[in-house]
């Protein structure tokens, strides 16, 4: 057992760090003004150094870095490690310990400063709280509006609402699913087409079950609106407000998702003169499926014109959603789409028909068993024997896909697939 130790240092002199190994990881045991293992602060840097980054692990402080605010430290995030940013005060007295380490001789409010997954400081950063939290925010860093982005996925469950937002690239499509194995977690996919950027963040509030429920909404430069939550339940009152306008360039969105998404931090984009704040909320053409007082549905839709190909997302014999690609290269998704569940693509010829083979579970919940694209009149010869549950659509208008974890209902124009179970 290693006992905690501490040392006091002044920034008017050089600072050295001593280290100790705990469970295979290296931690700072003390900071000293006398020579030790590593020189971490040189008085020759005093004129340019104005910030101190504290890297905290599970057992204490792992590293101390002195830097200049004008410089960006590009250090990759490390699981379970967090960085705290403290402004550096001339001749400040600092104490640090090995275990349960704290920085002493600083105002108490500094210990409520947020923690970051990588060293970061940006004076223009704005913080937006979605849910109150008793402890300091722990921000993970999400790269947004980068040319290499192919989409985002949002993990969601009933207890915490939106849990995490992950970014997809052409070389890393599926790693985000590795640590989210909960069966209750649903995945909402946001495909990003070439040149499309995230433009605005909104919030939707409603008072339900004696507490305020907040869902985030993402708007893209293509005008697409993605609700990171259920579709509004009929009869329930909702309010909408814009959180921030995003900068149309490669940027970082910082997300406190320690217990669901509780807080966001970002540098907002510039406001334009006479700019209106209108949200074009999704407006279904079909009716809300049959519901109970405790069950709500996700709602997704996509146009069917100019389809080039589709990919089905399937798990355990159930098609949970579809990923569409159009002639112009743009993409859309309906239902629940996980990129690690995608099957082979199907080309969509001109005047094709998309057939959905529907079934019901033992407790009568409808689901899609398979999807086949074919050109009429050959469609019926290729599909299994027609069932009263089957649903077919032509490639015009839009396909609407309502779903919960247990069942789904599709709609196209005036027609709907078998009704859901109450």
matplotlib code that plots the C-alpha trace (Angstrom):
import matplotlib.pyplot as plt

x = [0.0, 1.4, 0.7, -0.4, 2.3, 2.3, 4.7, 4.3, 5.8, 6.0, 5.8, 8.5, 11.0, 11.5, 9.2, 10.1, 7.8, 8.3, 6.3, 5.1, 3.7, 0.3, -1.3, 0.8, 0.1, 2.3, 1.1, 2.6, 3.7, 4.8, 5.9, 9.0, 11.1, 14.2, 15.5, 13.7, 12.7, 11.3, 11.5, 7.9, 8.2, 11.1, 11.2, 12.4, 8.9, 7.3, 6.5, 4.6, 3.1, -0.3, -2.2, -1.7, -3.3, -3.8, -4.3, -6.3, -6.6, -8.6, -6.1, -4.8, -2.9, -1.0, 0.7, 1.0, 1.6, 2.3, 1.4, 0.3, -3.4, -2.7, -1.3, -3.5, -2.3, -3.4, -3.3, -5.5, -8.1, -7.4, -10.2, -10.6, -8.2, -9.4, -7.7, -8.5, -7.5, -6.3, -5.2, -1.6, -1.1, 2.3, 4.0, 1.1, 1.6, 0.5, 0.2, -0.3, -0.7, -0.4, -3.8, -7.1, -4.8, -6.0, -4.5, -4.4, -4.2, -6.7, -10.3, -12.9, -14.8, -11.8, -12.5, -15.8, -14.1, -15.0, -12.8, -11.8, -10.9, -7.9, -6.0, -8.1, -8.7, -10.7, -11.8, -14.8, -16.2, -19.9, -21.4, -25.1, -26.6, -29.4, -29.7, -28.4, -25.4, -23.9, -20.3, -18.0, -18.8, -16.7, -16.4, -15.6, -14.5, -16.5, -15.1, -17.8, -18.0, -14.9, -14.6, -13.9, -17.2, -19.6, -22.2, -23.0, -24.7, -26.6, -26.9, -30.3, -32.0, -35.2, -33.3, -30.8, -32.3, -29.4, -26.3, -23.5, -22.9, -20.3, -18.7, -18.2, -15.5, -14.7, -12.0, -13.8, -17.5, -18.2, -15.8, -18.4, -20.6, -18.0, -18.7, -22.5, -23.8, -26.9, -29.9, -32.0, -29.9, -31.3, -29.1, -30.2, -28.1, -27.5, -25.9, -23.9, -23.6, -20.7, -20.7, -23.3, -22.5, -24.2, -25.7, -27.8, -28.5, -31.9, -33.6, -37.1, -38.5, -41.6, -42.7, -43.4, -43.7, -43.0, -39.7, -38.5, -37.5, -35.0, -34.2, -31.6, -32.3, -29.7, -30.3, -27.9, -27.1, -29.2, -32.2, -32.6, -33.8, -32.8, -34.6, -32.5, -35.5, -39.1, -41.6, -43.9, -46.7, -50.2, -51.6, -48.3, -47.0, -43.5, -41.4, -38.5, -35.6, -32.3, -29.2, -26.6, -25.7, -22.6, -19.6, -19.4, -15.9, -14.1, -14.7, -15.1, -18.3, -17.7, -20.2, -20.7, -22.1, -21.0, -24.7, -26.4, -25.8, -26.1, -24.2, -22.7, -19.8, -18.9, -17.8, -21.1, -21.1, -21.7, -25.3, -26.6, -28.6, -32.3, -31.8, -35.0, -35.0, -37.4, -37.3, -39.0, -40.1, -40.8, -44.5, -45.7, -48.2, -49.4, -51.1, -49.2, -49.3, -51.4, -49.8, -50.2, -49.5, -46.0, -44.9, -43.6, -42.3, -39.3, -40.2, -38.0, -38.7, -36.9, -37.8, -38.1, -37.5, -34.1, -32.9, -29.7, -29.4, -30.5, -28.8, -30.8, -29.9, -30.7, -30.2, -31.4, -33.8, -35.4, -34.8, -34.5, -33.9, -32.7, -29.8, -30.6, -28.2, -29.5, -28.3, -26.6, -24.6, -26.6, -27.8, -30.7, -31.8, -35.1, -35.7, -32.8, -29.6, -26.3, -23.5, -22.2, -25.5, -25.7, -26.2, -25.5, -26.6, -29.5, -29.7, -32.9, -33.9, -36.2, -39.8, -38.9, -41.0, -39.8, -41.4, -41.4, -42.2, -43.9, -44.4, -45.6, -43.9, -45.5, -47.1, -48.3, -45.8, -45.2, -41.7, -40.0, -38.5, -36.9, -36.8, -36.6, -36.2, -37.5, -39.2, -42.9, -44.3, -41.5, -41.7, -44.4, -42.4, -39.3, -41.0, -42.2, -45.9, -47.8, -49.1, -51.8, -49.0, -46.8, -46.3, -45.1, -44.2, -43.3, -40.3, -42.2, -43.2, -41.6, -41.4, -42.2, -40.9, -42.2, -40.5, -39.9, -37.5, -40.2, -42.2, -42.5, -45.1, -44.4, -46.4, -46.4, -49.0, -52.4, -51.2, -49.7, -48.2, -50.0, -50.9, -48.8, -49.8, -51.2]
y = [0.0, 3.4, 6.2, 9.6, 12.3, 15.9, 18.8, 22.5, 24.5, 28.0, 29.0, 31.6, 28.6, 25.6, 22.7, 19.0, 16.0, 12.7, 9.6, 6.3, 3.2, 2.0, -1.1, -0.7, 3.0, 6.0, 8.7, 11.9, 11.5, 15.1, 18.4, 20.0, 23.1, 20.9, 18.7, 15.4, 12.9, 15.3, 19.0, 20.0, 23.8, 26.1, 29.7, 30.6, 29.7, 32.1, 34.8, 32.5, 29.9, 30.8, 27.5, 24.2, 21.0, 18.3, 14.8, 12.7, 8.9, 6.7, 6.8, 10.3, 12.8, 11.2, 14.2, 18.0, 20.0, 23.8, 25.5, 28.6, 29.3, 30.3, 26.9, 23.9, 20.6, 17.8, 14.8, 11.8, 10.9, 8.0, 6.0, 6.8, 9.8, 13.3, 16.7, 19.8, 23.2, 25.8, 29.3, 29.8, 32.6, 34.1, 32.9, 30.6, 27.9, 24.4, 21.1, 17.7, 14.2, 10.6, 9.3, 11.2, 14.0, 17.6, 21.0, 23.1, 26.8, 27.6, 28.9, 26.2, 27.0, 25.8, 22.2, 22.4, 23.3, 20.8, 17.9, 17.2, 14.0, 15.8, 19.0, 21.9, 25.6, 28.0, 31.4, 31.6, 28.3, 28.3, 25.7, 24.6, 22.5, 20.0, 18.3, 19.5, 17.7, 17.9, 17.2, 18.8, 18.1, 15.4, 16.4, 13.9, 15.5, 14.8, 16.0, 17.6, 19.1, 17.4, 16.5, 12.9, 12.5, 10.0, 10.1, 10.1, 7.6, 8.3, 5.6, 6.0, 4.2, 4.9, 5.5, 8.1, 9.2, 10.1, 8.4, 9.1, 10.6, 8.9, 10.0, 7.7, 7.9, 5.8, 4.0, 3.7, 2.8, 0.5, 0.9, 3.0, 0.0, -2.0, -0.7, -0.3, -3.8, -3.1, -4.7, -1.7, 0.6, 1.9, 3.5, 6.5, 7.0, 10.4, 9.9, 12.8, 13.4, 15.2, 18.9, 18.5, 19.9, 20.1, 23.6, 24.0, 22.3, 22.6, 21.2, 20.0, 20.1, 18.5, 17.9, 14.2, 12.0, 14.9, 15.8, 17.8, 15.6, 17.1, 15.7, 17.2, 18.0, 18.3, 20.3, 20.0, 22.4, 20.2, 21.1, 17.7, 17.6, 14.7, 14.3, 12.4, 10.9, 9.7, 11.5, 13.8, 11.9, 13.1, 15.3, 16.1, 19.7, 20.4, 23.6, 24.1, 26.4, 26.8, 25.9, 27.2, 27.8, 25.7, 27.0, 25.7, 24.4, 21.5, 21.9, 20.1, 19.5, 18.7, 16.4, 15.6, 12.1, 10.6, 9.7, 10.4, 13.6, 16.3, 19.2, 20.5, 22.9, 24.6, 27.8, 29.0, 30.3, 33.9, 35.2, 36.8, 40.0, 39.5, 35.8, 33.9, 30.9, 28.5, 24.7, 22.7, 19.9, 16.4, 16.2, 12.7, 12.0, 8.9, 8.7, 7.9, 4.1, 2.6, 3.5, 2.9, 5.5, 4.2, 3.5, 6.0, 5.6, 6.8, 8.3, 8.3, 8.9, 9.2, 10.0, 7.1, 9.0, 8.7, 5.7, 4.1, 1.3, 0.2, -1.8, -3.7, -3.5, -6.9, -8.6, -12.0, -12.4, -8.9, -6.1, -3.1, -0.4, 0.6, 2.7, 4.5, 5.9, 8.2, 8.9, 12.1, 10.3, 11.5, 9.1, 8.7, 6.1, 4.8, 2.7, 1.7, 1.5, 0.1, 0.0, -3.3, -4.9, -3.9, -6.6, -6.7, -3.8, -4.1, -2.0, -0.1, -0.2, 2.4, 1.8, -0.8, -2.1, -2.6, -5.5, -6.0, -9.5, -8.8, -11.2, -11.0, -12.2, -14.6, -11.6, -10.2, -7.4, -6.7, -6.7, -6.8, -10.2, -9.4, -6.8, -7.4, -4.9, -6.0, -4.7, -5.4, -7.8, -10.1, -9.0, -11.6, -14.5, -13.7, -13.0, -15.8, -16.7, -13.5, -12.9, -10.5, -8.9, -8.1, -4.4, -3.1, 0.4, 1.9, 4.3, 7.6, 9.7, 8.9, 5.9, 6.4, 4.0, 4.1, 1.8, 0.8, -1.9, -4.6, -3.6, -1.3, 0.2, 1.4, 3.9, 5.0, 7.5, 6.4, 2.8, 1.4, -2.0, -4.1, -2.1, -2.3, -4.0, -2.0]
z = [0.0, -1.0, 1.3, 0.0, 0.0, -0.9, -1.7, -2.0, -4.9, -6.1, -9.8, -9.2, -9.3, -11.5, -10.7, -10.8, -10.6, -8.8, -9.8, -8.3, -10.0, -8.9, -10.5, -13.5, -14.1, -13.3, -11.0, -9.7, -6.1, -5.5, -7.1, -5.8, -6.4, -5.9, -8.7, -9.0, -11.8, -14.4, -15.0, -15.8, -15.4, -16.2, -15.0, -18.5, -19.6, -17.1, -19.7, -22.0, -19.7, -18.3, -17.9, -16.1, -17.3, -14.6, -15.9, -13.4, -13.4, -11.2, -8.4, -8.5, -10.6, -13.5, -15.2, -14.9, -18.0, -18.1, -21.4, -23.2, -23.8, -27.4, -28.2, -28.8, -27.3, -29.6, -27.3, -27.9, -25.3, -23.0, -21.3, -17.6, -17.7, -17.3, -17.6, -15.5, -16.8, -14.2, -14.9, -13.7, -11.1, -10.7, -7.5, -6.7, -4.0, -5.2, -3.4, -4.9, -3.5, -4.8, -3.8, -3.8, -4.9, -4.8, -5.7, -2.5, -1.8, -4.5, -4.3, -3.6, -6.8, -8.8, -7.7, -9.5, -12.8, -15.6, -16.5, -20.1, -21.9, -23.5, -22.6, -23.9, -23.2, -25.3, -23.9, -26.1, -25.0, -23.9, -21.6, -22.0, -19.2, -20.1, -16.8, -13.4, -11.8, -8.4, -9.5, -12.1, -15.7, -17.4, -21.1, -23.8, -27.1, -30.3, -33.7, -35.8, -39.3, -40.5, -44.2, -43.2, -41.3, -42.8, -40.0, -36.3, -34.1, -30.9, -28.2, -26.3, -23.5, -21.5, -18.2, -19.4, -22.7, -25.1, -23.7, -26.1, -29.6, -31.8, -35.0, -38.0, -40.7, -43.7, -41.8, -38.4, -38.8, -35.9, -33.0, -31.1, -30.4, -28.6, -25.1, -25.4, -25.1, -23.1, -24.7, -23.8, -25.8, -29.2, -31.9, -33.9, -37.0, -38.7, -42.1, -43.3, -47.1, -48.9, -48.0, -45.3, -41.8, -38.4, -38.3, -35.1, -31.8, -30.2, -27.1, -26.5, -23.0, -21.5, -18.0, -17.5, -14.4, -12.2, -13.8, -16.8, -19.7, -22.2, -25.7, -28.0, -31.7, -34.4, -37.6, -40.6, -43.4, -45.7, -43.6, -42.1, -38.5, -36.3, -32.9, -30.4, -28.7, -29.2, -31.4, -29.3, -27.7, -28.7, -26.0, -24.3, -24.2, -25.5, -25.7, -28.2, -27.9, -29.8, -27.8, -30.2, -33.8, -34.8, -36.7, -40.3, -40.0, -38.4, -34.7, -31.4, -29.5, -25.8, -24.2, -20.5, -20.9, -17.6, -16.9, -20.1, -22.0, -19.2, -20.6, -23.8, -24.4, -27.7, -29.4, -31.0, -34.6, -35.4, -35.5, -38.6, -38.8, -38.7, -38.3, -37.5, -35.1, -36.6, -36.2, -38.9, -36.7, -38.3, -39.3, -40.0, -42.7, -40.9, -37.5, -34.3, -33.7, -31.0, -27.6, -24.0, -21.2, -20.8, -24.4, -26.9, -30.5, -32.4, -35.8, -38.8, -42.5, -45.8, -49.4, -51.9, -55.1, -56.9, -54.8, -55.9, -53.3, -49.9, -47.1, -44.5, -40.8, -39.2, -35.9, -34.8, -37.7, -37.4, -39.8, -37.5, -40.2, -43.6, -44.9, -48.2, -50.8, -53.6, -57.2, -56.0, -53.4, -50.4, -47.8, -45.3, -42.8, -41.3, -38.3, -36.0, -37.9, -36.5, -39.0, -37.6, -38.4, -42.1, -44.7, -48.4, -50.5, -53.0, -56.1, -56.7, -60.4, -62.0, -61.0, -58.4, -55.6, -52.1, -50.4, -46.6, -45.3, -42.0, -39.0, -35.5, -32.3, -29.9, -28.1, -31.4, -31.9, -35.6, -37.1, -40.5, -41.2, -44.6, -47.4, -51.1, -54.0, -57.4, -60.5, -61.0, -62.2, -61.1, -57.4, -56.5, -58.0, -55.9, -52.5, -50.3, -50.3, -49.7, -46.2, -45.1, -43.0, -45.9, -47.0, -50.3, -51.4, -54.8, -55.0, -54.7, -51.8, -48.5, -46.2, -42.5, -39.9, -36.4, -33.9, -30.3, -29.1, -29.5, -32.6, -35.6, -38.0, -41.5, -43.5, -47.2, -48.3, -47.1, -46.4, -43.2, -42.2, -39.6, -36.5, -33.4, -30.2, -27.3]

ax = plt.figure().add_subplot(projection="3d")
ax.plot(x, y, z, "-o")
ax.set_aspect("equal")
plt.show()
